[in-house]
């Protein structure tokens, strides 16, 4: 039986053909794999793009927030300087300055300063309604540690009433001690001292200050009796208490030189400072029209 002649050339061709077939098969498999992976790669690329975009936006937003915060803080600083510039102890501008300060009461940086400045200016506010709005707003924000602001307002208004009485005494050549003897009647019945026809403005002024004092003293009573704050060693000297209920309030450690009680005031005699001479101690809880605690 004859065998087919197989030459090296034929063998080489067969090997090349087989290699081509294998290569083609490999390429086909790779193409199929790539085709299968294409959707997944698309999703991955899209996800990576979204993550990058999200991170970029986060950075941008954070930067913007920081810029906005810095701008807001700068605006607060600018507004504060403008508000401070508006402060005046002139009666015509006092209320504006106080209300400007009130806008900062809740500010972490300037709130405490705003309350302190407001307490200094409130006594000068000439309008009764504006005074009450400003005063009782400050009273609402008062705690036991800063009650000195309310005390200071009561003292300032008391001083203003005394100044009005002093001016009257000087102008009308009244003797020494005139205001000590008549301050209660002067502040309640100024028409007994000024002409209603020619000095009505003075009468109005005294009555406005008396109104303000009544509000300030009511504020102290609220702090000490309703909120149970302790006066402690408070400096109360010079305050005129007008129709003030101080029952149950321990004043034994407080300084009370030249304190005056006008109208129907209520106190507990055992809770008055022990170092007051017996003649100066209050005899009853319901005081007479005026009791004056003089300096020793």
BABANU-386862 format. One line per field, with one value per residue (C-alpha): residue number from 1; x, y, z; residue in three letters. Coordinates in steps of 0.02 Angstrom, whole numbers, plus 50000, padded with zeros to 5 digits. Each point is the difference from the previous one (the first is absolute). Last residue first. Layout:
pos = NUM;...
x = X;...
y = Y;...
z = Z;...
code = ALA;...
This chain:
pos = 296;295;294;293;292;291;290;289;288;287;286;285;284;283;282;281;280;279;278;277;276;275;274;273;272;271;270;269;268;267;266;265;264;263;262;261;260;259;258;257;256;255;254;253;252;251;250;249;248;247;246;245;244;243;242;241;240;239;238;237;236;235;234;233;232;231;230;229;228;227;226;225;224;223;222;221;220;219;218;217;216;215;214;213;212;211;210;209;208;207;206;205;204;203;202;201;200;199;198;197;196;195;194;193;192;191;190;189;188;187;186;185;184;183;182;181;180;179;178;177;176;175;174;173;172;171;170;169;168;167;166;165;164;163;162;161;160;159;158;157;156;155;154;153;152;151;150;149;148;147;146;145;144;143;142;141;140;139;138;137;136;135;134;133;132;131;130;129;128;127;126;125;124;123;122;121;120;119;118;117;116;115;114;113;112;111;110;109;108;107;106;105;104;103;102;101;100;99;98;97;96;95;94;93;92;91;90;89;88;87;86;85;84;83;82;81;80;79;78;77;76;75;74;73;72;71;70;69;68;67;66;65;64;63;62;61;60;59;58;57;56;55;54;53;52;51;50;49;48;47;46;45;44;43;42;41;40;39;38;37;36;35;34;33;32;31;30;29;28;27;26;25;24;23;22;21;20;19;18;17;16;15;14;13;12;11;10;9;8;7;6;5;4;3;2;1
x = 48767;49918;49814;49863;49849;49823;49865;49814;49993;50069;49902;50113;50010;50126;50139;50169;50075;49975;50075;50163;50033;50135;49875;49959;49812;49931;49926;49894;49914;49959;49847;49996;49842;50057;50182;50145;50166;50174;50133;50119;49932;50151;49937;50044;49836;49891;49914;49844;49849;49892;50080;49843;50041;49880;50149;50173;50118;50174;50144;50099;49951;50175;49966;50077;49875;49853;49949;49898;49836;49925;49836;50059;50175;49997;49819;50025;50150;49896;49860;50130;50052;49819;49954;50159;49952;49828;50078;50118;49852;49907;50150;50017;49815;50003;50153;49915;49846;50103;49904;49818;50015;50117;50125;50013;49828;49982;50147;49885;50076;50184;49994;49894;50130;50150;49934;50109;50162;49966;49995;50151;50083;49882;49899;50059;49871;50127;50109;49856;49930;50170;50019;49829;50043;50170;49918;49885;50150;50093;49853;50000;50185;49980;49858;50101;50153;49898;49939;50179;50057;49886;50147;50040;49821;49941;49927;49937;49818;50051;50087;49839;49907;50109;49995;49812;49971;50113;49921;49828;50054;50090;50153;50132;50143;49982;50019;50175;50110;49898;50008;50189;50010;49874;50095;50166;49927;49926;50153;50086;49864;49865;49830;49998;50067;49837;49971;50149;49918;49842;50100;50084;49835;49924;50141;49993;49887;50045;50185;50096;50053;50042;49992;50187;49979;49871;50114;50144;49884;49935;50178;50046;49839;50038;50176;49926;49878;50139;50107;49852;49962;50182;50003;49837;50069;50156;49896;49887;50148;50081;49836;49973;50169;49964;49834;50079;50136;49873;49893;50147;50052;49822;49994;50166;49939;49833;50086;50123;49855;49911;50163;50043;49898;50064;50175;49975;49927;50144;50123;49914;50003;50180;50041;49904;50088;50166;49957;49947;50155;50108;49914;50029;50180;50024;49920;50110;50153;49950;49973;50170;50084;49936;49876;49992;49851;50041;49977;49928
y = 55316;50035;50030;49872;50105;49941;50078;49972;49879;49825;49840;49870;50103;50094;50023;50019;50174;50042;49832;50044;49896;49869;49857;50027;49973;49822;50010;50149;49901;50119;50070;50168;50103;50172;50048;49904;50092;49922;50124;49861;49828;49887;49821;49864;50006;50023;49830;50013;49918;50152;50121;50069;50168;50147;50112;49950;50147;49931;50098;49854;49832;49928;49813;49892;49859;50058;49816;49951;49912;50023;50065;50092;50063;50019;50058;50123;50072;50019;50084;50124;50038;50019;50116;50099;50025;50064;50118;50064;50033;50089;50112;50047;50035;50118;50086;50020;50071;50142;50156;49952;49850;50099;49885;49939;49930;49945;49884;49886;49826;50045;50152;49914;49864;50116;50120;49985;49942;50120;50150;49945;50169;50145;50043;50141;49974;49967;49897;49894;49972;49947;49882;49923;49969;49931;49883;49933;49970;49912;49881;49965;49957;49892;49899;49977;49945;49870;49931;49986;49925;49854;49931;49843;49964;49998;50137;49967;50034;50157;50066;49982;50077;50154;50030;49983;50097;50144;50009;50012;50132;50110;50089;49864;50057;49854;49878;50061;49914;49840;49994;50010;49851;49900;50031;49953;49833;49965;50051;49837;49870;50110;49980;50175;50078;50073;50069;50115;50086;50017;50089;50117;50050;50030;50117;50112;50142;49982;50027;49861;49941;49834;50007;49967;49840;49942;50039;49906;49854;49998;49991;49859;49908;50026;49929;49850;49975;50018;49873;49882;50023;49967;49846;49941;50030;49901;49860;50004;49995;49857;49906;50037;49929;49846;49975;50026;49874;49876;50027;49975;49843;49936;50037;49911;49852;49993;50009;49867;49889;50030;49965;49841;49884;50082;49987;49816;49971;50092;49898;49839;50052;50050;49831;49907;50102;49961;49814;50002;50097;49879;49853;50079;50032;49819;49935;50110;49939;49819;50030;50080;49858;49875;49861;49870;49890;49820;49858;49834
z = 55435;49834;50006;49973;49955;50029;49894;49980;50146;49981;49996;50080;50160;50107;49871;50081;49994;50184;50048;49914;49843;50027;49993;49816;49972;49998;50175;49942;49860;49858;49913;49912;49987;49942;50012;50079;49994;50006;50057;50050;49958;49973;49990;50126;50097;49845;50005;49893;50082;49973;49878;49918;49925;49996;49961;50060;49979;49977;50075;50067;49925;49983;49999;50136;49975;49896;49977;49848;50040;49827;50070;50156;49961;49811;49991;50143;49909;49841;50096;50062;49820;49942;50144;49970;49818;50049;50128;49866;49885;50140;50035;49816;49980;50148;49929;49830;50085;50072;49950;50017;50115;50111;50082;50179;50043;49819;50033;50101;50000;49976;50113;50132;50024;49985;50132;50155;49922;49856;50117;50100;49989;49973;49846;49890;49863;49864;50117;50064;49825;49935;50149;49968;49817;50051;50126;49866;49886;50140;50025;49813;50008;50156;49924;49840;50097;50095;49834;49938;50166;49961;49898;50100;50053;49819;49890;49823;50044;50095;49845;49901;50147;49993;49812;49984;50161;49948;49828;50080;50127;49874;50068;49979;50114;50122;49854;49951;50129;50001;49810;50006;50117;49898;49837;50079;50054;49828;49898;49959;50024;49925;50083;50077;49839;49934;50174;49979;49852;50104;50134;49876;49922;50172;50051;49847;50056;50182;49966;50085;49828;49919;49810;49980;50100;49874;49852;50081;50034;49821;49933;50119;49956;49814;50024;50087;49856;49871;50092;50009;49815;49955;50110;49922;49825;50039;50071;49848;49880;50095;50003;49816;49958;50103;49911;49828;50041;50063;49846;49883;50092;49987;49813;49974;50101;49907;49831;50054;50049;49834;49904;50095;49890;49842;50067;50037;49827;49921;50102;49947;49817;50013;50074;49861;49868;50081;50006;49816;49951;50097;49914;49832;50041;50057;49842;49893;50091;49974;49814;49986;50094;49871;50032;49862;50023;50040;49870;50053
code = UNK;UNK;UNK;UNK;UNK;UNK;UNK;UNK;UNK;UNK;UNK;UNK;UNK;UNK;UNK;UNK;UNK;UNK;UNK;UNK;UNK;UNK;UNK;UNK;UNK;UNK;UNK;UNK;UNK;UNK;UNK;UNK;UNK;UNK;UNK;UNK;UNK;UNK;UNK;UNK;UNK;UNK;UNK;UNK;UNK;UNK;UNK;UNK;UNK;UNK;UNK;UNK;UNK;UNK;UNK;UNK;UNK;UNK;UNK;UNK;UNK;UNK;UNK;UNK;UNK;UNK;UNK;UNK;UNK;UNK;UNK;UNK;UNK;UNK;UNK;UNK;UNK;UNK;UNK;UNK;UNK;UNK;UNK;UNK;UNK;UNK;UNK;UNK;UNK;UNK;UNK;UNK;UNK;UNK;UNK;UNK;UNK;UNK;UNK;UNK;UNK;UNK;UNK;UNK;UNK;UNK;UNK;UNK;UNK;UNK;UNK;UNK;UNK;UNK;UNK;UNK;UNK;UNK;UNK;UNK;UNK;UNK;UNK;UNK;UNK;UNK;UNK;UNK;UNK;UNK;UNK;UNK;UNK;UNK;UNK;UNK;UNK;UNK;UNK;UNK;UNK;UNK;UNK;UNK;UNK;UNK;UNK;UNK;UNK;UNK;UNK;UNK;UNK;UNK;UNK;UNK;UNK;UNK;UNK;UNK;UNK;UNK;UNK;UNK;UNK;UNK;UNK;UNK;UNK;UNK;UNK;UNK;UNK;UNK;UNK;UNK;UNK;UNK;UNK;UNK;UNK;UNK;UNK;UNK;UNK;UNK;UNK;UNK;UNK;UNK;UNK;UNK;UNK;UNK;UNK;UNK;UNK;UNK;UNK;UNK;UNK;UNK;UNK;UNK;UNK;UNK;UNK;UNK;UNK;UNK;UNK;UNK;UNK;UNK;UNK;UNK;UNK;UNK;UNK;UNK;UNK;UNK;UNK;UNK;UNK;UNK;UNK;UNK;UNK;UNK;UNK;UNK;UNK;UNK;UNK;UNK;UNK;UNK;UNK;UNK;UNK;UNK;UNK;UNK;UNK;UNK;UNK;UNK;UNK;UNK;UNK;UNK;UNK;UNK;UNK;UNK;UNK;UNK;UNK;UNK;UNK;UNK;UNK;UNK;UNK;UNK;UNK;UNK;UNK;UNK;UNK;UNK;UNK;UNK;UNK;UNK;UNK;UNK;UNK;UNK;UNK;UNK;UNK;UNK;UNK;UNK;UNK;UNK;UNK;UNK;UNK;UNK;UNK;UNK;UNK;UNK
